[in-house]
Amino acid sequence: MMCVAESKKKSRADRVPTFMVTKRDYKKAPVELKRSASQKLVHDVITEIAGFAPYEKRVIELLKVGTAATQKRALKVLKKRLGSHTAAKCKRDNLAEVVAAQKHHH
């Protein structure tokens, strides 16, 4: 699909087409990355054998305290490690489930 780029003048009315550009169609990013059953099984087995990473252990300890401040601190730690807010929230929820399972188990 062809588009025309415009020169960047101060006001919108002053803009005039200057050269042709090709507009590219990008693949849509998946809203949620979903694991298949086999991928989940492999992940669970590895976690069970190898245990948690040190940063995950730190977050688990923060989540055990359970206050709002430690929840926020856990999110900040995860965001620094994982790079994105969405991934950090997802990981925090997963680790919160682990903490709940530990409480229920003991």
Secondary structure, DSSP 8 states (H G I E B T S, - for coil): -EEEEE---SSGGG--EEEEEE--------SS----HHHHHHHHHHHHHH---HHHHHHHHHHHH--HHHHHHHHHHHHHHHS-HHHHHHHHHHHHHHHHHHHHH-
